[in-house]
Amino acid sequence: MDDCLFCKIVAGEIPGDIVHTTERTVAFRDINPQAPTHVLVVPKAHFANAADLAAGDPQASAELVTAAAAVATAEGHDDYRLVYNTGEGVGQTVFHTHLHLLAGRPMTWPPG
């Protein structure tokens, strides 16, 4: 997508603090972190949300979680939270699937 911020980061057109890449994913630090470790893991291919990704490329969907776990381990975290926001009503602001990896502080339940 020509106007997608995350597609531009994946393509290297916009800089991002990249911390991990795989064949299908790129992980980079969130510019507005909500925890000491806040990394976004995105598929290299554009899908609007997590449901679209799971339907369109189930292997990439699974690889987002695997990549997030690798980043958490590399950052020294055994405990972490993974979050997908799907839709504007729950806080999705960039409509390219992204998995939030949050770690490094206590987190409450329920979130939000």
C-alpha positions in Angstrom: 0.0 0.0 0.0 1.5 3.3 -1.1 0.3 5.3 1.9 0.9 2.7 4.7 3.3 3.8 7.3 4.3 0.3 8.3 4.8 -0.8 4.6 7.2 2.1 4.3 9.1 1.0 7.4 9.3 -2.6 6.1 10.5 -1.2 2.7 13.2 1.0 4.4 11.6 4.2 3.0 11.0 5.5 6.6 13.5 4.7 9.3 12.5 2.5 12.2 14.4 1.1 15.1 14.4 -2.5 13.8 15.2 -5.1 16.4 14.4 -8.4 14.6 13.5 -9.6 11.1 12.5 -12.9 9.6 11.4 -14.0 6.2 7.9 -12.8 6.8 8.2 -10.3 9.7 9.8 -7.1 10.9 9.9 -6.0 14.5 10.6 -2.4 15.5 10.3 -0.2 18.6 7.1 1.7 19.1 7.6 5.5 18.9 5.1 5.9 21.7 6.1 3.1 24.1 3.6 2.0 26.8 6.1 -0.2 28.6 9.9 -0.3 28.9 9.9 -2.8 26.1 7.3 -2.0 23.5 8.0 -3.5 20.1 5.6 -3.8 17.1 5.9 -7.0 15.1 4.4 -6.7 11.6 4.1 -8.9 8.6 6.2 -7.8 5.6 3.0 -8.2 3.4 0.2 -5.8 4.0 -2.9 -7.0 5.7 -5.3 -4.6 7.4 -5.7 -6.5 10.7 -5.0 -9.7 12.5 -8.1 -11.5 11.2 -7.2 -10.7 7.6 -3.6 -11.9 8.2 -4.8 -15.2 9.7 -7.1 -15.8 6.7 -4.6 -14.6 4.1 -1.3 -16.0 5.4 -1.6 -18.2 8.4 2.1 -19.0 8.4 3.0 -15.3 8.8 0.3 -15.0 11.5 2.0 -17.7 13.5 5.4 -16.2 12.7 4.5 -12.9 14.4 4.1 -14.7 17.7 7.3 -16.6 17.2 9.2 -13.4 16.3 7.7 -11.6 19.3 8.9 -14.4 21.6 12.4 -14.2 20.1 12.5 -10.4 20.8 11.2 -10.9 24.4 13.9 -13.4 25.0 16.6 -11.2 23.4 15.5 -8.3 25.6 15.7 -10.5 28.7 12.0 -11.0 29.4 10.3 -14.2 30.4 7.0 -12.5 31.1 5.4 -10.3 28.4 2.1 -9.3 26.9 1.1 -9.6 23.2 -1.8 -7.4 22.0 -3.6 -7.1 18.6 -5.9 -4.2 18.1 -8.4 -4.9 15.3 -10.5 -1.9 14.3 -10.5 1.8 15.1 -13.0 1.3 18.0 -10.4 -0.6 20.0 -7.4 1.7 19.2 -6.0 0.5 15.9 -4.5 3.6 14.3 -2.3 2.0 11.6 -4.3 -0.4 9.4 -1.4 -2.8 8.8 -1.5 -5.8 11.1 0.8 -5.3 14.1 1.4 -7.3 17.2 2.4 -5.2 20.3 5.0 -6.9 22.5 4.9 -5.2 25.9 7.2 -6.1 28.8 9.4 -4.7 31.6 6.7 -3.5 34.0 3.7 -5.0 35.9 0.5 -5.2 33.9 -3.0 -5.3 35.2 -6.0 -7.3 34.1 -8.3 -6.4 32.4 -6.3 -4.1 30.2 -7.7 -0.8 28.9 
